[in-house]
Amino acid sequence: MVWSMVPIVLGVMAVWGSDHSSVLGPDRPRGRKGPDEIPHIHGVRPSEPISIARSVFTADLNEGVIGTDAFTLTDDAADNLFHIELPDAPIDSSSVWLEYELMGVANHDMVSRSINHESCIGGVYSATSMDWNLQRERIAPYRLHSGRNSIWFHADPLNRTVYRVRNVRLVMDPTEASCNRSLIITNHKIKRTQGEVFLKGFIQGTTRRDATVSCFGQSLVCRDGVFEGSISAPYDATFGELIARFLNGDTLSVQFDLGVDDGAELLYREAPTPYLRTHLAAFDPHSVSFSGATLEIPQDALGRSIDLTIAPLRAIDVPPITPELINVTGLSTGYRLLPDGTTFDHAIRLGLAVDPSLIPAGNSMEDVRSFYFDENDRRWHALPRDTTRAEGNVIFSRTNHFTDYINAIIQVPESPETMGHSPTSIKDYKAGDASAGISPIPPPEANNTGAATTRFPLKLPQGDRECSQNWPYSTTAKVEMAGLDLGGV
């Protein structure tokens, strides 16, 4: 099913509760749902569907193949990143949906995705589906902005999973939401998988940064109002309650039905890493270090004040690296500097830690370079190298903008020789020998019995572990009174 580029009228549903609003994102749409078809949430009552005009914004790529397996050996970053242009930023009370068609895994809970450089959400378990299915996942409107928005699809290289997406688009229902703050679960389906329950969603509203989110007494990771996590559920639990708490004492909660285990595979996922956020005043010099990354900003290089974020990256968060690059970043798989796209009037120094144990044999610290990911051409590029600090194994480079960074070594052939093969040269060829490999048969020799005997070897292919066999063949001929008698082996 492919949506039109022009606004269309769509039946949507809104649900509300007694304590603010508690909303659960619906499964992928299959026409307008009646009251009995809406997923049940304890303490929440659906309203009548209403009709509104919606806006659709499509991505710049038609399709992408994400991940690696035994048949897909490399993951190309060029088709993992989708850009969508928005004329205006959506308001916080609007409903925004990420829609795409998916093949390879069953639904969007099994997809790792990132919007505008947030940490990856989803993809903690897997079930295969080889049919194209329309996915519709509600996302936080405040994660979007006017201009170009980046939608990343990832696959953890440790899990060896491949899936395809196509027709990626953002759908906005600007008048659907009816409250200022709500707790929204965006799972395709909430279920127990090998004893674990995975939840994802966000807090809608202006007051969200100071919130903590928990379920069954266990905390979920919550960053800027977007949360996800896997928690253990009691064996006999048939429903759960998600609770958000704020510093001023306010709480939000929503209850949900807990589905049965459907046999999906629970995948390994690194725990989210801590990050640093600090304010940098315009035009002042700054020196900031955190978890293996160091920034040295000279005076007058920063033309406006920013809230700097240094975020160490997990393997799932790093854009795919081409096979010729060997990642040797220390203390993390990479680093993300935000706000993304921040530029400087003068070059700044960026220091990144190196893990010496990851440097291949035959290489040294002198071969390490820092690389940045360019979202315009969807490729990694080397930074101009500045200095190497032997103490602490840090490489310093110069850059003039913020994005994702790694330390890497370019893998080259062990003994590159430009004249290793010359197809027109014959000087190294030897003259042919027509008798090479042929065992000559000696003429028969007579013995004292009157028989003529000859013997020659049979050459057999070499066996395992360099074992070989030598089987000689012999034949005898003699004449007797009764006639000709040919002997055997």
BELSUL-V498734 format. One line per field, one symbol per residue. burial: I if it has 16 or more other ideal C-beta (glycine too) atoms within 10 Angstrom, else O. A space follows every 50 residues. Layout:
burial->???
//
This chain:
burial->OOOOOOOOOIOIIIIIIOOIIIIIIIIIOOOOIOOOOIIOIOOIOIOOOO OOOIIIIIIOIOOIIIIIOOOOOOIOIOIIIIIIOIOOOIOIIIIIIIII IIIIIIIIIIIIIIIOIIIIIIIIIIOOOOOOOOIIIIIIIIIIOOOOIO IIIIIIIOIOIIIIIIIIIIIIIIOIIOOOIIIIIIIIOIIIIOOIIIII IIIIIOOIOOIOIIIOOOOIOIOOIIIIIIIOIOOOOOOIOIIIOIOOOO OIIIIIOOOOOOOIOOIOIOOIOOIOOOOIOOOOOIOOOIIIIIIIIIOO IIOOOIOIIIIIIIIIIIIIIOOOIIIIIIIIIIIIIIOOOIOIOOIIII IIIIOOOOIOOOOOIOIIIIIIIOIOOIOIOOIOOIOOOOOOIIIIIOIO OIIIIIIIIOOOOOOOOOOOOOOOOOOOOOOOOOOOOOOOOOOOOOOOOO OOOOOOOOOOOOOOOOOOOOOOOOOIOOOOOOOOOOOOO
//
